[in-house]
Amino acid sequence: MKAIIITKRHLRTAGLTLAIAILALACWQLYPKQGEQLPASAASQQPDTGHVYEMVTGEFKTTTRGGEELEVYQWSPSTLVVPKGEKVTLRISGVNGTSHPFTIKGLGVSGEVRKGETTEVSFVASKAGTYPIECQVHTDLKHSGPMVGYIVVQ
């Protein structure tokens, strides 16, 4: 007959192993697997910051064959794809050009971007579609434009 001797060290090791196993199981159950959403109770504890997109004003310059200098302003990126029904914030930094007053047709959004400053506008797009963001100063080639970008709501 064999005798098994259990020491305090064995008990401590077994207790520690059990505690680690319980903690690991709790974490595994608490956090979502890849592709799963957080439970409603966990999601409601997080603030709804929505989606923030960074943009800048840019400029292309060239000289034509006739020696005329040509410059055109742009939004960069020129197209943003945003989720339908969620809060969207655009943070647009003025890099080129003095002032770019703009509207986003169909979304009821307007603002002005000035060189060296950042303008922030927020909206919730409830309807899918493509909405132009248009500078009111740079409307055509005679006025260094058209400065048009697109917000695509999916």
Beta strands, then each sheet from edge to edge (+ up, - down):
strand 1: 51-63
strand 2: 69-76
strand 3: 79-82
strand 4: 87-93
strand 5: 99-104
strand 6: 109-114
strand 7: 118-124
strand 8: 129-135
strand 9: 148-153
sheet 1: 2+ 1- 4- 7+
sheet 2: 3+ 9+ 8- 5+ 6-
end
